[in-house]
Amino acid sequence: MQVHNDEHTQLLPNHVTAGSILPEAEEDYDADTESYRRSAGSYGTNATDIEAVGDKPALKPADTEQKPARSLAGVISVLLLGVFLSNCDGSIVLATNSLISSQFDDLESSGWLVSGSLLATCAMQPIYGRFSDIFGRRNMLLTAYSLFSIGAATCWLGNTMWLVILGRAIAGAGAAGMTSLVSILITDLVSMREVASWRSYVNVVATTGRSLGGPIGGFLADTIGWRWSFFSEIPVTLVAGFLVFCFIKERQQKDEEQKNIREKLKSVDILGALTLALTIVNFVLALDLGGHKFPWTHPLVLGSFGASLFFGIVFVLVESYWAKQPIFPLHLLVNRDIASAYLIMVLQSAAQFGMMFTIPLYFQVTENASATNAGVHLFPSVAGNAVGALCAGFFIKRTGRYKALTVTATLLASFGYLLLILRWHGHTNILESLYIFPCGFGTGVAMSSVFVGLGAGVDTKFMAIAAAGVYLSNSIGTVTGLSIVNAVLQSCLKPRLQKGLDGYADKDKIIRDVLSDISNMKHLKDGASRIVVQAYVESLEKTHFVSLCCTFFGSIIALCWREHKL
């Protein structure tokens, strides 16, 4: 199909494809507009009639009088339990990782409970997209649930720190599919104009999971022990997998169809998947270690970057000259629409998560807030994500436009970060603490509109792979933002402390204490305490410039983004 290159290109809708999960319906092809017209009422489906076979999922014909919203709600509701669980799990570990590592007398390794899961998630996200085309959406969802259950069981039963970390990595590999495959399935079920609306509900559930995970994990750890946090995930995951097995049904395959699948199995790009995973893992590992656990010049950090470059070159060669069915086609990365979507996602994620890293620290320093109370101040940003996603879904469904929405969202987030720079100087009232709401709102809008823009600009047969790349971009942006913000904070903070505390006899001890544990500030005298607080406030202010730059460049990319009429 020849695609017009004007600013508002009419594309073949995502729901009209051999790889879509749709009922049989009457279709007419219009050669002049290069688009399909479906007869009214053709989207009526029954949630129990979903089928998926290989890369040709389909739905049985259903009663056309069935309301689409009701049937789609039934389908998506089945998948939301996994979305909630995977997001809740991440917050549980954030809240309990110090307790877990302390039980094994290995507090220094507590960060690997988070990093191990993150590395596995990043490595698996692009792979789920291609494998779901080959093996089917339902089969890969069940695989994801199985991995997550095995990981949770390993953490529950683990008798050493590194066995628990292994369990976290296995669970992270499963969580990658539990989230990304849901959005891929939504693009199979509805037109791109409605994708943002349905994904907004997924975002609300994900936000709820992230919000409740910490309190749930903390409560279980304080009452019956942290192991029960992981044990409780196992039956819930099994129920979620059972619902997927029952409500998303595979179509009975004919002999010829089975033969075709076997041929595709032979062409699975194992080498490409392996080199891509190693490229991502080493890159994310370098970002995670550099500037925080080790200096950027440390051999382990430089070695990880070098390994990432090496495996990246091998991956490009494999995909270009060897793979019959590439795990991630390289031409997607040079597509203007796809590359723009990925860059916007990376920048927005880096901006928000970098900011969220600093917010609890700011209130702990300036108000002596407890860890729990400081964490509560993150709620406006998280709530902004959910509200922004809902508003974006409504707007796109009504207008079919997403470019102006994305530009507005990035500029609104930039305004929020600018307010933090101008107004957060150590005495922040309740109203000023809400300045992070537009930051979260802008990111929530952008994430929904970016996904729609990606789907509108990609060939339908590559939609699953491209969609998985969005989630990978989000993960890479998160790690990048955290790493850069932490590096900026450390580079600004220590010189300010040394300058401000010059003349104090125990200067080195004070600096060492407040850098290792923020609670040590409570034991400082008034004069030293004010100097330390001011040094922290000024350093944290610099970190917000990182977020501001990210969203500003994101708005420039969004301005240059080509919009396709939905």
Secondary structure, DSSP 8 states (H G I E B T S, - for coil): -----SSB-----TTSSTTS------EEEETTTTEEEE-TTTT---GGGEE--TT--EE----TTS-HHHHHHHHHHHHHHHHHHHHHHHHHHHHHHHHHHHHTT-GGGTHHHHHHHHHHHHHHHHHHHHHHHHH-HHHHHHHHHHHHHHHHHHHHH--SHHHHHHHHHHHHHHHHHHHHHHHHHHHHHS-HHHHHHHHHHHHHHHHHHHHHHHHHHHHHHHHT-THHHHHHHHHHHHHHHHHHHHHEE-----HHHHHHHHHHHHTB-HHHHHHHHHHHHHHHHHHHHBTTTB-TTSHHHHHHHHHHHHHHHHHHHHHHHT-SB-SS-GGGGG-HHHHHHHHHHHHHHHHHHHHHHHHHHHHHHHH---HHHHHHTTHHHHHHHHHHHHHHHHHHHHH---HHHHHHHHHHHHHHHHHHHHH-SS---HHHHTTHHHHHHHHHHHHHHHHHHHHHHS-GGGHHHHHHHHHHHHHHHHHHHHHHHHHHHHHHHHHHHHHHTTT-TTHHHHHHHHHH-GGGGGGS-HHHHHHHHHHHHHHHHHHHHHHHHHHHHHHHHHHH--B---
